[in-house]
């Protein structure tokens, strides 16, 4: 947690949202790649596109929770059910973009088990699905999340922001004996003095 707080303190505000999105994306990527590798080498060895679709759907659910609660927690503007629906529509489109390079590799270029060695197919599948496809999907997601899913930047007058700021301020102003050990003090509390 100390590393995250250090980065947060030094990163300009306008880039914090992107940084959090990339952390969530990286975590979701690990879930996606891990599950895809497991499925494509076991029960879905002959159906790699299906394996990728399943791994992306599960990673997307994981991503929604983290993006809503962390990456874009200072953005909103929509009711939760509308926001969730748009999130999954955007991710449906991104899933299509993610699958295109793998489908091209398998069906257009013919890089499959019938034509190439297992190692060649594995490497081609990894690059198509997990490098090219993921890059296309990620760029589209970040743009679409900000444009359609979480369109409004919440101002300090929004209740959600007021609650977060109030809690952070209370933690920063609490005497050292009342703080949880290791709890970070906000960088704007440099003038903090211990209460008598």
N, C-alpha and C positions, 0 to 999 in steps of 0.2 A: 504494500500500500504506500510505503514511503516513496518509491520510485514514481508512482502515479501522481502523488501530491507534488513532488519535485518538478515533474514535467508540467503539471497544471500551473504551477506558480510562474514558470518561465515562458510558457507558450502564450502568444497573444490571444486574446479572447476570441477573435474571429476564426482562429484555427483550432480551438478546443473541440468544437463540434465535429470537425473533420477527423481530428485525432481519435475521438471516442468512436466515431463511425468505423474507422480503420481497425481499432482494437476489437470491436464487436465483429467486424467482417473477418478479421484474422481468426478469432475464436470459432466463428461459424464455419469458416473455411476448413479448420481442423476437423470439426464434426462432419462436414460434407465429405472431405477427402477420405477420412478414416472409414466412414460408413460405406462410401463408394468402393473403396479398396476391399473391404470385407465382403460386400455383396458380390462384386464382380469377380472375385476369386473363389467364391463358394456357391451359394444357391442360385445366383444369377450370372454364372460365368458365360452363358450363351446369350444373355440379354443385357448387355452393358448399358444400353440406353435406358432401359427400365431401372436398372440399378442406380444410374445417375439421377433419374427423376425422383426416385424414393429418397436418396441421400439429400437432394436439394430441398425437397419438401420438409423433411425433418429439420434440416439446418435453418430453413426459413422460419419455422415456428419458434425455434430457439432465438433467432435473430430478432424477431418481432418483439419478444419480451425484453431483450436487452436494449434494443433501440428505443422502445417506448419509455422504459424506465430509466435509461441512462443517457444514451447518445443524444436523443432529441427531447430530453425532459424539460427543456426551456422553450419548446415549440409546441404548438397545438393548433387550435382554431376549429376543431371538428369534434363531434360527439364520438365517444369511444367506438361504438359499433360501426359508424361510418368510416372512421379512421382505420379500424382493423380491416374492413372490407377493401378499402383502397390499398392498404398495405399488401394484402394478398393478391389483388389484381396486378399491382406493380410487380410483385414477385412472380406472378404467373407469366408476365411478359418477359421478365428477366430470366425465368427458367427456360423459355423458348430460345432466348439469345444464348443462354448457357449451353443448350443442347445442340445448337446449330453446328459448331465446329466438330463435335463428336460424331454427329450424323454424317457430316461431309467426309470425315476421316473413314468412317465405317462403310458408308454406302456409295459415295461418289469416288473416293480414292481407292476403295477396296482394301483398306488396311484392316484385315480381320484374320481370325484363326485359320480360315480356309486358304489364305494366300500368303501369309507371313509367319515367321516364328513367334512363339509365345512372348519372347522378350521384346521383339519389335512391336507387337500389338499392344503390350503393356505400356511401353514408353509412348507410343502414339496416342493411346487412350488417355494417358495421364496428361500429356501436353494439350491435347484437344479439349478435354473436359475440365481439367484443373488449373490450367494456365490461361489459355486463350478464352475459353468459355467463361471462366470466373472473372477475368478482367473486363470482358464485355458486360457481364451481368452487374458487376460492382459499380462501374461508371454510370450505367443506366439507373441503378437503384439510388445512388446518392443524389443524382439530379432529380429523380422523380419523388423521392421522400421529401425533399425540401420544397419542391414545386407543388405537389398534390397532396401528400399524406399529412405532413406537418407544416402547413403553409405559413402560419403566423408565428412570428417570434413573440413569445410571451414577454410582457413588460413587467416592471416591478409592481404594478397594480394588480396583476393577476393573483388570485388566492394561492395558486400552487407555488409561485415564486416567493410570495410573502412568507409562506410557511417554511420553505427551505431556508430563506435568508434569516428568519427569526430564530430557527433552530441553530444555524451556523453561528449567529451572533451570540446566542446564549452560551454555546459551547466555548467560544473564544473569550467571553467575559467571565466564565466560571473560575473560581479560585482553583489553583493547582490541585488542592486536595479533593475537589469535587469532580475533576475531569477523570475520564477513564485513562489509565496509563497507555501511553503511545498514541493518544488521540491527537491528531494534528491541529495546530492552531492556524486559523486562516491568515493568509499573508497580509491582509489589511488590518490585522490586530497588532501591529508593531508597537503601538503605544500601550499595550496591555500592562497593567500593574496589578499585583496581587492585592486582593481586598484584605483589610485588617480584620 
